[in-house]
């Protein structure tokens, strides 16, 4: 998968995350010095899996690690992440830190290549 295709797929996934009701802040691999605003979603690319046929790649699935951070322990946003269109979502774990609630997910996003 070329760097341009990876960037296009990541930007497409970013737009999906931004479309979730209640989400105003989505960060891709933010630096530690970045001051986060809550609720927010932080994500990074974990891996890429490509499917081939007829000596061509026809589907690439990118696995993203996604974390929702919210003050509300019953956040409606976490339910919306589980129902993301065009994605397969696996809930990973929940924890609290610094009086903030954290939900982590493995999200597989596929985009048709041709």
MODELLER restraints for C-alpha pairs under 7 A, 6 or more apart:
rsr = mdl.restraints
at = mdl.atoms
rsr.add(forms.Gaussian(group=physical.xy_distance, feature=features.Distance(at['CA:9:A'], at['CA:111:A']), mean=6.93, stdev=0.5))
rsr.add(forms.Gaussian(group=physical.xy_distance, feature=features.Distance(at['CA:18:A'], at['CA:24:A']), mean=6.83, stdev=0.5))
rsr.add(forms.Gaussian(group=physical.xy_distance, feature=features.Distance(at['CA:18:A'], at['CA:26:A']), mean=6.51, stdev=0.5))
rsr.add(forms.Gaussian(group=physical.xy_distance, feature=features.Distance(at['CA:20:A'], at['CA:80:A']), mean=6.70, stdev=0.5))
rsr.add(forms.Gaussian(group=physical.xy_distance, feature=features.Distance(at['CA:22:A'], at['CA:77:A']), mean=6.63, stdev=0.5))
rsr.add(forms.Gaussian(group=physical.xy_distance, feature=features.Distance(at['CA:23:A'], at['CA:39:A']), mean=6.75, stdev=0.5))
rsr.add(forms.Gaussian(group=physical.xy_distance, feature=features.Distance(at['CA:23:A'], at['CA:40:A']), mean=6.40, stdev=0.5))
rsr.add(forms.Gaussian(group=physical.xy_distance, feature=features.Distance(at['CA:24:A'], at['CA:40:A']), mean=6.95, stdev=0.5))
rsr.add(forms.Gaussian(group=physical.xy_distance, feature=features.Distance(at['CA:25:A'], at['CA:37:A']), mean=6.67, stdev=0.5))
rsr.add(forms.Gaussian(group=physical.xy_distance, feature=features.Distance(at['CA:25:A'], at['CA:40:A']), mean=4.82, stdev=0.5))
rsr.add(forms.Gaussian(group=physical.xy_distance, feature=features.Distance(at['CA:25:A'], at['CA:41:A']), mean=6.47, stdev=0.5))
rsr.add(forms.Gaussian(group=physical.xy_distance, feature=features.Distance(at['CA:26:A'], at['CA:40:A']), mean=5.70, stdev=0.5))
rsr.add(forms.Gaussian(group=physical.xy_distance, feature=features.Distance(at['CA:26:A'], at['CA:41:A']), mean=4.77, stdev=0.5))
rsr.add(forms.Gaussian(group=physical.xy_distance, feature=features.Distance(at['CA:26:A'], at['CA:42:A']), mean=5.94, stdev=0.5))
rsr.add(forms.Gaussian(group=physical.xy_distance, feature=features.Distance(at['CA:27:A'], at['CA:41:A']), mean=6.18, stdev=0.5))
rsr.add(forms.Gaussian(group=physical.xy_distance, feature=features.Distance(at['CA:27:A'], at['CA:42:A']), mean=4.76, stdev=0.5))
rsr.add(forms.Gaussian(group=physical.xy_distance, feature=features.Distance(at['CA:27:A'], at['CA:43:A']), mean=6.43, stdev=0.5))
rsr.add(forms.Gaussian(group=physical.xy_distance, feature=features.Distance(at['CA:28:A'], at['CA:42:A']), mean=5.91, stdev=0.5))
rsr.add(forms.Gaussian(group=physical.xy_distance, feature=features.Distance(at['CA:28:A'], at['CA:43:A']), mean=5.20, stdev=0.5))
rsr.add(forms.Gaussian(group=physical.xy_distance, feature=features.Distance(at['CA:28:A'], at['CA:44:A']), mean=5.79, stdev=0.5))
rsr.add(forms.Gaussian(group=physical.xy_distance, feature=features.Distance(at['CA:29:A'], at['CA:42:A']), mean=6.81, stdev=0.5))
rsr.add(forms.Gaussian(group=physical.xy_distance, feature=features.Distance(at['CA:29:A'], at['CA:43:A']), mean=6.19, stdev=0.5))
rsr.add(forms.Gaussian(group=physical.xy_distance, feature=features.Distance(at['CA:29:A'], at['CA:44:A']), mean=5.49, stdev=0.5))
rsr.add(forms.Gaussian(group=physical.xy_distance, feature=features.Distance(at['CA:38:A'], at['CA:69:A']), mean=6.64, stdev=0.5))
rsr.add(forms.Gaussian(group=physical.xy_distance, feature=features.Distance(at['CA:38:A'], at['CA:70:A']), mean=5.80, stdev=0.5))
rsr.add(forms.Gaussian(group=physical.xy_distance, feature=features.Distance(at['CA:39:A'], at['CA:69:A']), mean=5.59, stdev=0.5))
rsr.add(forms.Gaussian(group=physical.xy_distance, feature=features.Distance(at['CA:39:A'], at['CA:70:A']), mean=4.37, stdev=0.5))
rsr.add(forms.Gaussian(group=physical.xy_distance, feature=features.Distance(at['CA:39:A'], at['CA:71:A']), mean=6.86, stdev=0.5))
rsr.add(forms.Gaussian(group=physical.xy_distance, feature=features.Distance(at['CA:40:A'], at['CA:68:A']), mean=5.89, stdev=0.5))
rsr.add(forms.Gaussian(group=physical.xy_distance, feature=features.Distance(at['CA:40:A'], at['CA:69:A']), mean=5.45, stdev=0.5))
rsr.add(forms.Gaussian(group=physical.xy_distance, feature=features.Distance(at['CA:40:A'], at['CA:70:A']), mean=6.68, stdev=0.5))
rsr.add(forms.Gaussian(group=physical.xy_distance, feature=features.Distance(at['CA:41:A'], at['CA:66:A']), mean=6.88, stdev=0.5))
rsr.add(forms.Gaussian(group=physical.xy_distance, feature=features.Distance(at['CA:41:A'], at['CA:67:A']), mean=5.57, stdev=0.5))
rsr.add(forms.Gaussian(group=physical.xy_distance, feature=features.Distance(at['CA:41:A'], at['CA:68:A']), mean=4.55, stdev=0.5))
rsr.add(forms.Gaussian(group=physical.xy_distance, feature=features.Distance(at['CA:41:A'], at['CA:69:A']), mean=6.34, stdev=0.5))
rsr.add(forms.Gaussian(group=physical.xy_distance, feature=features.Distance(at['CA:42:A'], at['CA:66:A']), mean=5.88, stdev=0.5))
rsr.add(forms.Gaussian(group=physical.xy_distance, feature=features.Distance(at['CA:42:A'], at['CA:67:A']), mean=5.19, stdev=0.5))
rsr.add(forms.Gaussian(group=physical.xy_distance, feature=features.Distance(at['CA:42:A'], at['CA:68:A']), mean=6.56, stdev=0.5))
rsr.add(forms.Gaussian(group=physical.xy_distance, feature=features.Distance(at['CA:43:A'], at['CA:64:A']), mean=6.51, stdev=0.5))
rsr.add(forms.Gaussian(group=physical.xy_distance, feature=features.Distance(at['CA:43:A'], at['CA:65:A']), mean=5.47, stdev=0.5))
rsr.add(forms.Gaussian(group=physical.xy_distance, feature=features.Distance(at['CA:43:A'], at['CA:66:A']), mean=4.35, stdev=0.5))
rsr.add(forms.Gaussian(group=physical.xy_distance, feature=features.Distance(at['CA:43:A'], at['CA:67:A']), mean=6.17, stdev=0.5))
rsr.add(forms.Gaussian(group=physical.xy_distance, feature=features.Distance(at['CA:44:A'], at['CA:64:A']), mean=5.58, stdev=0.5))
rsr.add(forms.Gaussian(group=physical.xy_distance, feature=features.Distance(at['CA:44:A'], at['CA:65:A']), mean=5.47, stdev=0.5))
rsr.add(forms.Gaussian(group=physical.xy_distance, feature=features.Distance(at['CA:44:A'], at['CA:66:A']), mean=6.80, stdev=0.5))
rsr.add(forms.Gaussian(group=physical.xy_distance, feature=features.Distance(at['CA:45:A'], at['CA:63:A']), mean=6.18, stdev=0.5))
rsr.add(forms.Gaussian(group=physical.xy_distance, feature=features.Distance(at['CA:45:A'], at['CA:64:A']), mean=4.48, stdev=0.5))
rsr.add(forms.Gaussian(group=physical.xy_distance, feature=features.Distance(at['CA:45:A'], at['CA:65:A']), mean=6.32, stdev=0.5))
rsr.add(forms.Gaussian(group=physical.xy_distance, feature=features.Distance(at['CA:46:A'], at['CA:63:A']), mean=5.29, stdev=0.5))
rsr.add(forms.Gaussian(group=physical.xy_distance, feature=features.Distance(at['CA:46:A'], at['CA:64:A']), mean=5.09, stdev=0.5))
rsr.add(forms.Gaussian(group=physical.xy_distance, feature=features.Distance(at['CA:46:A'], at['CA:65:A']), mean=6.06, stdev=0.5))
rsr.add(forms.Gaussian(group=physical.xy_distance, feature=features.Distance(at['CA:47:A'], at['CA:62:A']), mean=5.85, stdev=0.5))
rsr.add(forms.Gaussian(group=physical.xy_distance, feature=features.Distance(at['CA:47:A'], at['CA:63:A']), mean=5.11, stdev=0.5))
rsr.add(forms.Gaussian(group=physical.xy_distance, feature=features.Distance(at['CA:48:A'], at['CA:60:A']), mean=6.74, stdev=0.5))
rsr.add(forms.Gaussian(group=physical.xy_distance, feature=features.Distance(at['CA:48:A'], at['CA:61:A']), mean=5.71, stdev=0.5))
rsr.add(forms.Gaussian(group=physical.xy_distance, feature=features.Distance(at['CA:48:A'], at['CA:62:A']), mean=4.44, stdev=0.5))
rsr.add(forms.Gaussian(group=physical.xy_distance, feature=features.Distance(at['CA:48:A'], at['CA:63:A']), mean=6.10, stdev=0.5))
rsr.add(forms.Gaussian(group=physical.xy_distance, feature=features.Distance(at['CA:49:A'], at['CA:60:A']), mean=5.64, stdev=0.5))
rsr.add(forms.Gaussian(group=physical.xy_distance, feature=features.Distance(at['CA:49:A'], at['CA:61:A']), mean=5.10, stdev=0.5))
rsr.add(forms.Gaussian(group=physical.xy_distance, feature=features.Distance(at['CA:49:A'], at['CA:62:A']), mean=6.32, stdev=0.5))
rsr.add(forms.Gaussian(group=physical.xy_distance, feature=features.Distance(at['CA:50:A'], at['CA:57:A']), mean=6.53, stdev=0.5))
rsr.add(forms.Gaussian(group=physical.xy_distance, feature=features.Distance(at['CA:50:A'], at['CA:59:A']), mean=5.71, stdev=0.5))
rsr.add(forms.Gaussian(group=physical.xy_distance, feature=features.Distance(at['CA:50:A'], at['CA:60:A']), mean=4.21, stdev=0.5))
rsr.add(forms.Gaussian(group=physical.xy_distance, feature=features.Distance(at['CA:50:A'], at['CA:61:A']), mean=6.19, stdev=0.5))
rsr.add(forms.Gaussian(group=physical.xy_distance, feature=features.Distance(at['CA:51:A'], at['CA:57:A']), mean=5.75, stdev=0.5))
rsr.add(forms.Gaussian(group=physical.xy_distance, feature=features.Distance(at['CA:51:A'], at['CA:58:A']), mean=6.02, stdev=0.5))
rsr.add(forms.Gaussian(group=physical.xy_distance, feature=features.Distance(at['CA:51:A'], at['CA:59:A']), mean=5.17, stdev=0.5))
rsr.add(forms.Gaussian(group=physical.xy_distance, feature=features.Distance(at['CA:51:A'], at['CA:60:A']), mean=6.23, stdev=0.5))
rsr.add(forms.Gaussian(group=physical.xy_distance, feature=features.Distance(at['CA:52:A'], at['CA:58:A']), mean=5.72, stdev=0.5))
rsr.add(forms.Gaussian(group=physical.xy_distance, feature=features.Distance(at['CA:58:A'], at['CA:112:A']), mean=6.48, stdev=0.5))
rsr.add(forms.Gaussian(group=physical.xy_distance, feature=features.Distance(at['CA:58:A'], at['CA:113:A']), mean=5.41, stdev=0.5))
rsr.add(forms.Gaussian(group=physical.xy_distance, feature=features.Distance(at['CA:58:A'], at['CA:114:A']), mean=6.33, stdev=0.5))
rsr.add(forms.Gaussian(group=physical.xy_distance, feature=features.Distance(at['CA:59:A'], at['CA:110:A']), mean=6.76, stdev=0.5))
rsr.add(forms.Gaussian(group=physical.xy_distance, feature=features.Distance(at['CA:59:A'], at['CA:111:A']), mean=6.44, stdev=0.5))
rsr.add(forms.Gaussian(group=physical.xy_distance, feature=features.Distance(at['CA:59:A'], at['CA:112:A']), mean=5.26, stdev=0.5))
rsr.add(forms.Gaussian(group=physical.xy_distance, feature=features.Distance(at['CA:59:A'], at['CA:113:A']), mean=5.72, stdev=0.5))
rsr.add(forms.Gaussian(group=physical.xy_distance, feature=features.Distance(at['CA:60:A'], at['CA:110:A']), mean=5.68, stdev=0.5))
rsr.add(forms.Gaussian(group=physical.xy_distance, feature=features.Distance(at['CA:60:A'], at['CA:111:A']), mean=6.31, stdev=0.5))
rsr.add(forms.Gaussian(group=physical.xy_distance, feature=features.Distance(at['CA:61:A'], at['CA:108:A']), mean=6.04, stdev=0.5))
rsr.add(forms.Gaussian(group=physical.xy_distance, feature=features.Distance(at['CA:61:A'], at['CA:109:A']), mean=5.30, stdev=0.5))
rsr.add(forms.Gaussian(group=physical.xy_distance, feature=features.Distance(at['CA:61:A'], at['CA:110:A']), mean=4.22, stdev=0.5))
rsr.add(forms.Gaussian(group=physical.xy_distance, feature=features.Distance(at['CA:61:A'], at['CA:111:A']), mean=6.90, stdev=0.5))
rsr.add(forms.Gaussian(group=physical.xy_distance, feature=features.Distance(at['CA:62:A'], at['CA:108:A']), mean=5.58, stdev=0.5))
rsr.add(forms.Gaussian(group=physical.xy_distance, feature=features.Distance(at['CA:62:A'], at['CA:109:A']), mean=5.26, stdev=0.5))
rsr.add(forms.Gaussian(group=physical.xy_distance, feature=features.Distance(at['CA:62:A'], at['CA:110:A']), mean=6.38, stdev=0.5))
rsr.add(forms.Gaussian(group=physical.xy_distance, feature=features.Distance(at['CA:63:A'], at['CA:106:A']), mean=6.64, stdev=0.5))
rsr.add(forms.Gaussian(group=physical.xy_distance, feature=features.Distance(at['CA:63:A'], at['CA:107:A']), mean=5.54, stdev=0.5))
rsr.add(forms.Gaussian(group=physical.xy_distance, feature=features.Distance(at['CA:63:A'], at['CA:108:A']), mean=4.43, stdev=0.5))
rsr.add(forms.Gaussian(group=physical.xy_distance, feature=features.Distance(at['CA:63:A'], at['CA:109:A']), mean=6.40, stdev=0.5))
rsr.add(forms.Gaussian(group=physical.xy_distance, feature=features.Distance(at['CA:64:A'], at['CA:106:A']), mean=5.88, stdev=0.5))
rsr.add(forms.Gaussian(group=physical.xy_distance, feature=features.Distance(at['CA:64:A'], at['CA:107:A']), mean=5.12, stdev=0.5))
rsr.add(forms.Gaussian(group=physical.xy_distance, feature=features.Distance(at['CA:64:A'], at['CA:108:A']), mean=6.33, stdev=0.5))
rsr.add(forms.Gaussian(group=physical.xy_distance, feature=features.Distance(at['CA:65:A'], at['CA:105:A']), mean=5.97, stdev=0.5))
rsr.add(forms.Gaussian(group=physical.xy_distance, feature=features.Distance(at['CA:65:A'], at['CA:106:A']), mean=4.99, stdev=0.5))
rsr.add(forms.Gaussian(group=physical.xy_distance, feature=features.Distance(at['CA:65:A'], at['CA:107:A']), mean=6.39, stdev=0.5))
rsr.add(forms.Gaussian(group=physical.xy_distance, feature=features.Distance(at['CA:66:A'], at['CA:104:A']), mean=5.68, stdev=0.5))
rsr.add(forms.Gaussian(group=physical.xy_distance, feature=features.Distance(at['CA:66:A'], at['CA:105:A']), mean=5.13, stdev=0.5))
rsr.add(forms.Gaussian(group=physical.xy_distance, feature=features.Distance(at['CA:66:A'], at['CA:106:A']), mean=6.30, stdev=0.5))
rsr.add(forms.Gaussian(group=physical.xy_distance, feature=features.Distance(at['CA:66:A'], at['CA:107:A']), mean=6.89, stdev=0.5))
rsr.add(forms.Gaussian(group=physical.xy_distance, feature=features.Distance(at['CA:67:A'], at['CA:102:A']), mean=6.56, stdev=0.5))
rsr.add(forms.Gaussian(group=physical.xy_distance, feature=features.Distance(at['CA:67:A'], at['CA:103:A']), mean=5.55, stdev=0.5))
rsr.add(forms.Gaussian(group=physical.xy_distance, feature=features.Distance(at['CA:67:A'], at['CA:104:A']), mean=4.43, stdev=0.5))
rsr.add(forms.Gaussian(group=physical.xy_distance, feature=features.Distance(at['CA:67:A'], at['CA:105:A']), mean=6.36, stdev=0.5))
rsr.add(forms.Gaussian(group=physical.xy_distance, feature=features.Distance(at['CA:68:A'], at['CA:78:A']), mean=6.99, stdev=0.5))
rsr.add(forms.Gaussian(group=physical.xy_distance, feature=features.Distance(at['CA:68:A'], at['CA:102:A']), mean=5.61, stdev=0.5))
rsr.add(forms.Gaussian(group=physical.xy_distance, feature=features.Distance(at['CA:68:A'], at['CA:103:A']), mean=5.17, stdev=0.5))
rsr.add(forms.Gaussian(group=physical.xy_distance, feature=features.Distance(at['CA:68:A'], at['CA:104:A']), mean=6.51, stdev=0.5))
rsr.add(forms.Gaussian(group=physical.xy_distance, feature=features.Distance(at['CA:69:A'], at['CA:100:A']), mean=6.48, stdev=0.5))
rsr.add(forms.Gaussian(group=physical.xy_distance, feature=features.Distance(at['CA:69:A'], at['CA:101:A']), mean=5.59, stdev=0.5))
rsr.add(forms.Gaussian(group=physical.xy_distance, feature=features.Distance(at['CA:69:A'], at['CA:102:A']), mean=4.67, stdev=0.5))
rsr.add(forms.Gaussian(group=physical.xy_distance, feature=features.Distance(at['CA:69:A'], at['CA:103:A']), mean=6.71, stdev=0.5))
rsr.add(forms.Gaussian(group=physical.xy_distance, feature=features.Distance(at['CA:70:A'], at['CA:100:A']), mean=5.85, stdev=0.5))
rsr.add(forms.Gaussian(group=physical.xy_distance, feature=features.Distance(at['CA:70:A'], at['CA:101:A']), mean=5.35, stdev=0.5))
rsr.add(forms.Gaussian(group=physical.xy_distance, feature=features.Distance(at['CA:70:A'], at['CA:102:A']), mean=6.75, stdev=0.5))
rsr.add(forms.Gaussian(group=physical.xy_distance, feature=features.Distance(at['CA:71:A'], at['CA:100:A']), mean=5.06, stdev=0.5))
rsr.add(forms.Gaussian(group=physical.xy_distance, feature=features.Distance(at['CA:71:A'], at['CA:101:A']), mean=5.93, stdev=0.5))
rsr.add(forms.Gaussian(group=physical.xy_distance, feature=features.Distance(at['CA:72:A'], at['CA:101:A']), mean=6.92, stdev=0.5))
rsr.add(forms.Gaussian(group=physical.xy_distance, feature=features.Distance(at['CA:73:A'], at['CA:101:A']), mean=5.82, stdev=0.5))
rsr.add(forms.Gaussian(group=physical.xy_distance, feature=features.Distance(at['CA:82:A'], at['CA:89:A']), mean=5.77, stdev=0.5))
rsr.add(forms.Gaussian(group=physical.xy_distance, feature=features.Distance(at['CA:86:A'], at['CA:109:A']), mean=6.50, stdev=0.5))
rsr.add(forms.Gaussian(group=physical.xy_distance, feature=features.Distance(at['CA:86:A'], at['CA:110:A']), mean=6.91, stdev=0.5))
rsr.add(forms.Gaussian(group=physical.xy_distance, feature=features.Distance(at['CA:87:A'], at['CA:107:A']), mean=6.46, stdev=0.5))
rsr.add(forms.Gaussian(group=physical.xy_distance, feature=features.Distance(at['CA:87:A'], at['CA:108:A']), mean=5.50, stdev=0.5))
rsr.add(forms.Gaussian(group=physical.xy_distance, feature=features.Distance(at['CA:87:A'], at['CA:109:A']), mean=4.77, stdev=0.5))
rsr.add(forms.Gaussian(group=physical.xy_distance, feature=features.Distance(at['CA:87:A'], at['CA:110:A']), mean=6.87, stdev=0.5))
rsr.add(forms.Gaussian(group=physical.xy_distance, feature=features.Distance(at['CA:88:A'], at['CA:107:A']), mean=5.73, stdev=0.5))
rsr.add(forms.Gaussian(group=physical.xy_distance, feature=features.Distance(at['CA:88:A'], at['CA:108:A']), mean=5.04, stdev=0.5))
rsr.add(forms.Gaussian(group=physical.xy_distance, feature=features.Distance(at['CA:88:A'], at['CA:109:A']), mean=6.71, stdev=0.5))
rsr.add(forms.Gaussian(group=physical.xy_distance, feature=features.Distance(at['CA:89:A'], at['CA:105:A']), mean=6.66, stdev=0.5))
rsr.add(forms.Gaussian(group=physical.xy_distance, feature=features.Distance(at['CA:89:A'], at['CA:106:A']), mean=5.92, stdev=0.5))
rsr.add(forms.Gaussian(group=physical.xy_distance, feature=features.Distance(at['CA:89:A'], at['CA:107:A']), mean=4.54, stdev=0.5))
rsr.add(forms.Gaussian(group=physical.xy_distance, feature=features.Distance(at['CA:89:A'], at['CA:108:A']), mean=6.40, stdev=0.5))
rsr.add(forms.Gaussian(group=physical.xy_distance, feature=features.Distance(at['CA:90:A'], at['CA:105:A']), mean=5.56, stdev=0.5))
rsr.add(forms.Gaussian(group=physical.xy_distance, feature=features.Distance(at['CA:90:A'], at['CA:106:A']), mean=5.14, stdev=0.5))
rsr.add(forms.Gaussian(group=physical.xy_distance, feature=features.Distance(at['CA:90:A'], at['CA:107:A']), mean=6.32, stdev=0.5))
rsr.add(forms.Gaussian(group=physical.xy_distance, feature=features.Distance(at['CA:91:A'], at['CA:104:A']), mean=6.37, stdev=0.5))
rsr.add(forms.Gaussian(group=physical.xy_distance, feature=features.Distance(at['CA:91:A'], at['CA:105:A']), mean=4.52, stdev=0.5))
rsr.add(forms.Gaussian(group=physical.xy_distance, feature=features.Distance(at['CA:91:A'], at['CA:106:A']), mean=6.50, stdev=0.5))
rsr.add(forms.Gaussian(group=physical.xy_distance, feature=features.Distance(at['CA:92:A'], at['CA:104:A']), mean=5.26, stdev=0.5))
rsr.add(forms.Gaussian(group=physical.xy_distance, feature=features.Distance(at['CA:92:A'], at['CA:105:A']), mean=4.85, stdev=0.5))
rsr.add(forms.Gaussian(group=physical.xy_distance, feature=features.Distance(at['CA:92:A'], at['CA:106:A']), mean=6.58, stdev=0.5))
rsr.add(forms.Gaussian(group=physical.xy_distance, feature=features.Distance(at['CA:93:A'], at['CA:103:A']), mean=5.93, stdev=0.5))
rsr.add(forms.Gaussian(group=physical.xy_distance, feature=features.Distance(at['CA:93:A'], at['CA:104:A']), mean=5.37, stdev=0.5))
rsr.add(forms.Gaussian(group=physical.xy_distance, feature=features.Distance(at['CA:94:A'], at['CA:102:A']), mean=5.58, stdev=0.5))
rsr.add(forms.Gaussian(group=physical.xy_distance, feature=features.Distance(at['CA:94:A'], at['CA:103:A']), mean=4.57, stdev=0.5))
rsr.add(forms.Gaussian(group=physical.xy_distance, feature=features.Distance(at['CA:94:A'], at['CA:104:A']), mean=6.40, stdev=0.5))
rsr.add(forms.Gaussian(group=physical.xy_distance, feature=features.Distance(at['CA:95:A'], at['CA:101:A']), mean=6.09, stdev=0.5))
rsr.add(forms.Gaussian(group=physical.xy_distance, feature=features.Distance(at['CA:95:A'], at['CA:102:A']), mean=5.26, stdev=0.5))
rsr.add(forms.Gaussian(group=physical.xy_distance, feature=features.Distance(at['CA:95:A'], at['CA:103:A']), mean=6.75, stdev=0.5))
rsr.add(forms.Gaussian(group=physical.xy_distance, feature=features.Distance(at['CA:96:A'], at['CA:102:A']), mean=5.80, stdev=0.5))
